[in-house]
Every structure is written in C-alpha cells, then in structure tokens.
Amino acid sequence: MKIALLGAAGFVGRIAAQAFSARAEVRELLLVDYNIRDAKRFAKALSPKCRWAMADAGRAPELARLLDGVDAVANAVGPCSEYEKRILLTCADKGAPAASVGDGTLSAADLREIHDAFRGKGAACVSGCGMMPGWTEILSAHFLAGGPTESAERGDQPQRYLFCSLDRFGGYAFFRRAARVPGPETIAPPGSRPGCYFAAGEDFFGLPPGRPSGLYSRLGRRLAALGPVGQELAAAFLFWLRGYMNAKEGTPASAAGVWTVKAAGTACACIEDPRGRLAGVLLAEASLRLAAGIKGEKGLLPLHRLIGREEAERIAGEGGGRILSC
C-alpha cells in the first residue's frame, strides 16, 4: 500500500506515522506537512519507506498533486473546523479513500456533501477517528449495553466525555479546541477518571485535579470571555505552560467514555489511554481498512462499520490501553 499522511509532523500525525511504518503492508508512506523541515527530519528518522512533501492541505491544487497513486489518505490536520471539509472533498475528487481524525464540527449539510462526493467517485471515507469522536463511537456501538440500534429506536443518544492530561496529550490545534470548551464545572460522568469536568456543549471535558484543572479553569474561562482573541491567547498560554501541568502518577494521558441512563440503571463504557497513542493508532487502522477495500461500501461511513468489537479490543491492547464496561 501507499499511504499519504497529512499533518504528519503534528501530535496525532506522528503517532499515526509510527503505526503505519510498523505495518508490513505499507510499502510507501508519504508524510505531508506545511512544516517541511520537521516532516523531512521525522521521515528520515522513522523508516526507509517514508517520503516527505510540503503542502498547504487546505489548498486543493497543492494537495491534489500528491494524491496520484495513493491507496488511502489519513488526515491529521487541525483544526478540523477549518480544514477537514476541503481536504475530504479534494480526496473525493481524486477518488482516494480517506480517514480523518475529525472533531465533530462538520454540519449535517457538509457531511451530506462529502458523502455524495465520495459516493459519486465510488470511494469510501470516514470522519472522526480520534478519541471523541472516534473511540466514543466505537464504545457506543460495541461496548455499551443496547448498542446503536436500540439507542436509536429509543431516541436515546449516549452522552460522551473526554478526559486528558494536557502535559502529555494533544498538539496546538487541540489546545485551540480545548480553549473554547470551558462551560460551567459539573459533576464527573459515570465511570470516568477522578478530576474536574466542564460542560462542552452536550459533551463533557475533564482534566486531572490540582494544577492542570486550576490553570485551565482560570486561563480558559477568563480569556475565553474576551472572544476569539482571548481563546487564542488561552490556547497559547496553556500550550506554553503544559510542562507545569503534571498530573498525579498513574493518570492516563487521555480517556474517553460514553454512558446512558435507563430505567434499569446507568450503563457506561470507557477507554483508557495511558500513553496518549490511541487517537493516532485508530486513525492509522481506519486508513488501512479503507486502503484494503471495503466491499460494496462507498460514501461517508460510520466508524464502527470499519472497526468491530474484536478489532477495537486488539487496537486498544496493542496501544497499551484498555476498554472497560459497567
């Protein structure tokens, strides 16, 4: 296989690149990033099968010239709200299957446009291959009692949370996203790690107690109140201070979970990621499945159709994580 990895010099991109390079079926891995110096240095150190290229992934002509002959594209470029739609439509135009780390910011109209574009070219894609969305969708489909079919029939969508140690998880694009999150502090979701949790729309965002959550709450809330400029300042300060936000020993780099409340009680499932690798590994696995071909499937696919329960358990275990249900 020949795989093109976009955003290869970023946090998720580097982990995905390591996962790709370890797979025998990948004969060539093209590391694409706007920062060509970092991409070149990383490619040379990683594997002889790696090549590198510079491109502004948001510019369709620059990206399209790199996609001839690729079996699949893995997109780790952020922030997704700015780049994901254009990248996926460019991949669709070239007929290249694509998996994107995603962050759930695409509108229903955008998703329909992307689905129709890939379907028209007879190719498949998937969006949301990180922790949330990504692992939370796999948990909802395969590890939460009732699964997606029963939940949909009840009109009951599982609630989700993301927990992370900012000293060991996420690149600058993630910090920009996190800086927009701070809503009111709330109680910890069922089955979650101990910490401080904040409302993030319909979802929840958690941090380890102590200095990490204290810095986040003070900087995020005060600066975010100033609008977009304040949010950028909050992201920059948090990213600069990440070395001072050490969590208690034994705290995973990230975790994600889902839960539903039923008449019989609360059902929940979570995945713990001690090393902060499972978002990048999931992106790589989804891309490889698309590159291998999904018989009869085209358009925008749900992630759980690519990654089943046994596959998810294998990926989590190999990445040093674990999946828990309650």
Buried (B, 14 or more C-beta within 10 A) or exposed (E): BBBBBBBBBBBBBBBBBBBBBEBEEBEBBBBBBBBBEBBBEBBEEBBEBBBBBBBEBBEBEBBBEBBEEBBBBBBBBBBBBEBBBBBBBBBBBBEBBBBBBBBBBBEEEBBEBBBEBBBEBEBBBBBBBBBBBBBBBBBBBBBBBBBBEEBEEEEEEBBBBBBBBBBBBBBBBBBBBBBBBBBEEBEBBBBBBEBBBBBBEEBBBBBBBBBBBEBBBEBBBEBBEEEEEBBBBBBBBBBEBBEEBBBEEEBBBBBBBBBBEEEEEEBBBBBBBBBBBBBBBBBBBBBBBBBEEBEEBBBBBBBBEBBEBEBBBEBBEBBBBBBBEB
